[in-house]
Amino acid sequence: MVTDRYGNPLHECTQETAAHLDRAVESLLHFSPEVEQAVAGALASAPTSPVAQSFAAYLGALGTEPGDTVAARRTFDRFTAGLDVSALPLRERLHVAAAGAWLAGDLTRASGLLEELSLECPRDALALAVGHQLDFFTGDSVRLRDRVGGALSAWDAAEPHRGLVLGMYAFGLEESGHYRLAEEAGLAAVEQNPRDVWAIHAVVHTYEMQGRVAEGIGYLDARRDDWARGNYLNVHNWWHYALYALEAGDTDTALGIYDAALHNDQSAGLAMELLDAAALLWRIRLAGGDSGARCGVLADAWEARADPPFYAFNDVHAVMSYVGAGRLGEAERLIADRRRWLAQGGADTVTNRRMTADIGLPACEALLAHGRGDHAAVVELLWPLRRRFHEFGGSHAQRDALQKTLLDSALASGRQDLARALISERIGLRPDSSYNWSARARLADSLGDTAQASTARDRARRAAETAAESLPTVP
């Protein structure tokens, strides 16, 4: 029987198909664009292969692009029409079921099916990688950690791809708050595979979450040749670099990164890139910085997409762009459209309905209220949700934009009690963050405590100067 490189049997596959699938999985683990060509090769050599067809379906959904997902669903439906799924081997059966569930909008069910598959086949790298991304999209940090952790013991230390699995585990550890273990796992993964951009990304997250800005900058610079181009994650890792620049008080460098890597005339307008661009400009706005005409250009890019209700996380970042550009009417229209969609009911895209109703829509409304200067409304909307933001996906670092919005409005609306608690929480976790100490200074000003304000500003200045010493040139 034909098997893949990990020893998993392949139903309806030739040796040629197995080679294509092995190359596709390796490319997926490296976030390499070559994955699309490799999957196409697998389908051409074995169009009835359930694994190849499921892989193609996963690719259609991974980018959170509505059009790609609709096209993938049509193709997958043609494949499964008349297919006796119950007659397939267990591995293929679960892959087909998971792909179908994701294309139907039930990310939670797809995630559970792939976890079941990983219990049966812990060396199925495709199931681990896709399940890992589903955990990220649904904000399930515990499963993000344990799905891979539960399979890791099946990967021998001599296995060349064990490091790629370890890189996924590092990110799960980081999102679960195990920063020391995450850093160790991520560094070990990169040692085995220097171009493991997901593991590099995991290490960068550990520094971000601890406020270790100078180390984060130094690490990204040392490995720039490995992550900065030629992969699907390079824009996102440049976004992390820009966050470090903001902590260093260097808005010009952050905007230089924005122009060179996040959004420019050559950008493809993909949701994953636009949301990073929106998240950076929103943070600059909250910090009182000026991004010039960039918000308007970015809002144009979001408007041109005319996305239907698909992924609430993307909707929130579209609204950030509209509000940042002062185009409140467009933000209002998106919010009204999502309200109508929720009112219509129905069982389609069940995961996004829950995300939109519980987190996405209130977050969009809060961003709009912030744009109107109604900071009391922002607090009313976000304060009850602040420990539930993970329910609509993304990472802690990404969702921090909403936490900062809440803090900004707590200060602006005179809710000094809430602001004090939020700032205290932040400084406890990141005591060397210039942003956190600047917020402490702002609170002290509102309380009339000039001595504490001066001390806090001095801490902010010193933290920024320390970080700035590590900043070289932009891309």
Sequence and secondary structure as in RCSB ss.txt:
>XXXX:A:sequence
MVTDRYGNPLHECTQETAAHLDRAVESLLHFSPEVEQAVAGALASAPTSPVAQSFAAYLGALGTEPGDTVAARRT
FDRFTAGLDVSALPLRERLHVAAAGAWLAGDLTRASGLLEELSLECPRDALALAVGHQLDFFTGDSVRLRDRVGG
ALSAWDAAEPHRGLVLGMYAFGLEESGHYRLAEEAGLAAVEQNPRDVWAIHAVVHTYEMQGRVAEGIGYLDARRD
DWARGNYLNVHNWWHYALYALEAGDTDTALGIYDAALHNDQSAGLAMELLDAAALLWRIRLAGGDSGARCGVLAD
AWEARADPPFYAFNDVHAVMSYVGAGRLGEAERLIADRRRWLAQGGADTVTNRRMTADIGLPACEALLAHGRGDH
AAVVELLWPLRRRFHEFGGSHAQRDALQKTLLDSALASGRQDLARALISERIGLRPDSSYNWSARARLADSLGDT
AQASTARDRARRAAETAAESLPTVP
>XXXX:A:secstr
  B TTS B TT  HHHHHHHHHHHHHHHTT THHHHHHHHHHHH TT HHHHHHHHHHHHHT  HHHHHHHHHH
HHHHHTT  GGGS HHHHHHHHHHHHHHTT HHHHHHHHHHHHHH TT HHHHHHHHHHHHHTT HHHHHHHHHH
HHTTS TT TTHHHHHHHHHHHHHHTT HHHHHHHHHHHHHH TT HHHHHHHHHHHHHHT HHHHHHHHHHTHH
HHSSSSTTHHHHHHHHHHHHHHTT HHHHHHHIIIIISSTT    HHHHHHHHHHHHHHHHTT   TTHHHHHHH
HHHHH   S  HHHHHHHHHHHHHTT HHHHHHHHHHHHHHHHH  STTHHHHHHIIIIIHHHHHHHHHHHHT H
HHHHHHHGGGTTTGGGG S HHHHHHHHHHHHHHHHHTT HHHHHHHHHHHHHH TT HHHHHHHHHHHHHHT H
HHHHHHHHHHHHHHHHHHTT     
